[in-house]
Amino acid sequence: MRRGANGNCTYDESAKRELIELGQSGVASVAKVAQTYGVNPNQLHNWIALYREERTGSAVARLRGAPESQSSPFIPVVAAPIVPATQEIKLDITFANGIQADLGGLSRDDVLILLPMLASLPCSASTRR
């Protein structure tokens, strides 16, 4: 580390890499590594984030067919598109006050939106707990 005339520090690239790897290893927290080696924890977090962006960028380049100069220990993850379920759902609801509702032709998303709303109604048994 060198400290410039303006007070800013300049760190050797190999030392940065060692601190990044140590911070990501799980042996000690990033804050503890930073404290031990006299680096601001926010700075070390920034270095780790930049390192991850570098690695992600090289993984994307590999997926696109670009040559890479060194092998990476990381495996690129490619997300498959989510195919929505086409099955219709039917709900038969009887509230504590005797009101009945028969709802058919609902999608999974409709049910996920509807259930919390139904549970919050004053006549719902779940609000009496």
PyMOL commands that set and color helices and strands:
alter all, ss='L'
color gray80, all
select helices_A, chain A and resi 13-25+30-37+41-63+108-119+125-128
alter helices_A, ss='H'
color red, helices_A
select strands_A, chain A and resi 2-3+9-10+89-94+100-106
alter strands_A, ss='S'
color yellow, strands_A
deselect
rebuild
show_as cartoon
